[in-house]
Each structure stands twice: as C-alpha cells, then as structure tokens.
Amino acid sequence: MKQCTKCSQLKELTEFTFRVDTGNYRNSCRACKLTQQQLSDSLKHVELKLYHRNRHLQKTYGLSLEGYAKMLEEQGGRCAICAMEEKHAPHGVLSVDHCHESGVVRALLCNPCNTGIGQFKENQDFLANAIDYLKRFNT
C-alpha cells in the first residue's frame, strides 16, 4: 500500500507507475497523474488558441488581442449594430468589421451583421433601399 501525494488516498501499488530509472513507484497515483496531464493539455490548448487568435488579428487587421479587448469594452461587450452580446456570437467572439478598400477597422460586429453589410457590398444606398423596402412592407 502507498499513499498518493495528490489525492492523499491509500492505494494498492498497482495503482502507481513503477519508475525503472529510480527503482521506485511514483508518488502520485495513475488517476491523479492522468488528471494532471489532462489539465496541462487543456491549458496548452487554451494558450495555443490565444496565440493563433492574436496572430490572426495582427496579420489580418493589425489589431492585437489587447486592442480587440479595448474595442469590445468600449462597445459594452456587444455588436455595434444589433447589440448581441459577444458570448452569444458564433464561436463566442465578434467579427472585426473593416473597410475592404482601406483596411481600416471600424467596429466589432456579430457574424450576421458583418455578413449583412458585406452582402450589401458596404453600399449605403443599397442599405437605405433595404430599409425603405422593409418599411413599405411592414405588416
């Protein structure tokens, strides 16, 4: 019998991994070691996602994660058009809306609003016509 240093439970030696290099059993049981490894992998996954998100924002929009966070705070954590909260947006993030000609970042939008502007080719006249159309057929 051996006591695990992580969970403090007294367990059979078969619950511990034998280390050939030291000739001893590990101090933490297999279950605790597995939990620790899964947590470590999970943290690495989160760090990797943040790294790739930061790289994408920098490369595509010249915007850092900190810049994104600042914009999000200034917008109250919501889409600049429909006020959808970021947590309800697809993938849990808002899209970075930008001018396709100049590349200037305008605001953070939910995917439907960002896509809608794109479908109207960022043309104010088209959008105004769409508003007039909806008003005319308002039932």
C-alpha positions as a printed Julia matrix, in Angstrom:
139×3 Matrix{Float64}:
   0.0    0.0     0.0
   1.11   3.53   -0.76
  -0.43   6.96   -0.15
  -0.85   9.25   -3.15
   0.64  12.7    -2.6
  -2.08  14.34   -4.75
  -5.34  12.8    -3.51
  -3.97  11.54   -0.14
  -5.71   8.18   -0.59
  -4.07   4.95    0.44
  -3.95   2.7    -2.63
  -2.51  -0.6    -3.84
   0.91  -0.4    -5.52
  -0.72  -1.47   -8.79
  -2.38   1.98   -8.82
   1.06   3.61   -9.16
   3.5    3.65  -12.05
   6.85   1.98  -11.42
   9.86   4.04  -12.46
  12.66   1.84  -13.76
  15.16   4.72  -13.7
  14.8    5.19   -9.92
  13.56   1.73   -8.96
  10.61   3.29   -7.1
   6.93   3.89   -7.62
   5.75   7.38   -8.48
   4.39   9.47   -5.59
   1.08  10.22   -7.32
  -1.33   7.51   -8.43
  -2.17   6.82  -12.09
  -5.57   8.53  -11.82
  -4.08  11.74  -10.39
  -1.28  11.7   -12.94
  -3.83  11.35  -15.75
  -5.93  14.23  -14.36
  -2.82  16.4   -14.09
  -1.83  15.58  -17.68
  -5.33  16.34  -18.99
  -5.31  19.7   -17.19
  -1.9   20.51  -18.6
  -3.05  19.58  -22.13
  -6.18  21.7   -21.68
  -4.12  24.74  -20.61
  -1.78  24.25  -23.56
  -4.82  24.11  -25.86
  -6.16  27.41  -24.48
  -2.75  29.08  -24.8
  -2.41  27.8   -28.37
  -5.89  29.12  -29.28
  -5.0   32.54  -27.87
  -1.71  32.54  -29.76
  -3.44  31.78  -33.08
  -6.24  34.29  -32.41
  -3.67  37.01  -31.66
  -1.66  36.11  -34.76
  -4.8   36.21  -36.97
  -5.89  39.6   -35.57
  -2.39  41.04  -36.03
  -1.87  39.69  -39.54
  -5.34  40.42  -40.9
  -6.32  43.66  -39.17
  -3.18  44.97  -37.44
  -5.06  44.52  -34.17
  -3.74  42.85  -31.0
  -5.79  40.85  -28.51
  -5.47  43.86  -26.2
  -6.81  46.15  -28.96
  -9.72  43.79  -29.55
 -10.46  43.71  -25.81
 -10.37  47.52  -25.65
 -12.79  47.83  -28.59
 -15.05  45.25  -27.01
 -15.06  47.15  -23.71
 -15.83  50.44  -25.5
 -18.79  48.72  -27.19
 -20.08  47.32  -23.91
 -19.26  43.76  -24.95
 -21.85  43.87  -27.74
 -22.22  44.05  -31.52
 -22.07  47.68  -32.67
 -25.25  47.22  -34.76
 -27.68  44.81  -33.1
 -26.19  44.78  -29.57
 -25.8   40.98  -29.44
 -23.54  40.06  -26.53
 -20.2   38.56  -27.5
 -20.92  35.36  -25.55
 -23.94  34.72  -27.82
 -21.98  35.33  -31.05
 -20.86  32.35  -33.14
 -17.66  30.87  -31.67
 -18.04  33.27  -28.73
 -16.3   36.18  -30.46
 -17.41  39.14  -32.53
 -16.13  39.73  -36.05
 -13.75  42.58  -36.77
 -15.55  44.79  -39.3
 -13.24  46.69  -41.61
 -13.3   48.63  -44.86
 -12.25  46.33  -47.68
 -10.74  49.2   -49.64
  -8.68  50.96  -46.97
  -8.37  48.13  -44.44
  -9.41  50.48  -41.62
 -11.02  48.66  -38.69
 -14.46  50.13  -37.9
 -16.01  48.12  -35.06
 -16.83  44.65  -33.75
 -19.96  43.06  -35.17
 -21.75  39.75  -34.76
 -21.37  37.5   -37.78
 -24.91  38.09  -39.14
 -24.49  41.9   -39.07
 -20.99  41.7   -40.55
 -22.14  39.36  -43.29
 -25.2   41.52  -43.99
 -23.04  44.59  -44.59
 -20.86  42.52  -46.89
 -23.86  41.21  -48.82
 -24.89  44.83  -49.48
 -21.34  45.49  -50.69
 -20.86  48.11  -47.95
 -23.07  50.39  -50.08
 -25.12  52.91  -48.04
 -27.62  53.41  -50.88
 -28.35  49.68  -51.0
 -28.83  49.6   -47.24
 -31.12  52.66  -47.35
 -33.15  51.0   -50.12
 -33.43  47.86  -47.99
 -34.73  49.93  -45.05
 -37.28  51.66  -47.31
 -38.33  48.27  -48.68
 -38.88  46.87  -45.17
 -40.85  49.95  -44.14
 -43.06  49.67  -47.24
 -43.94  46.04  -46.49
 -44.12  46.37  -42.73
 -47.13  44.31  -41.64
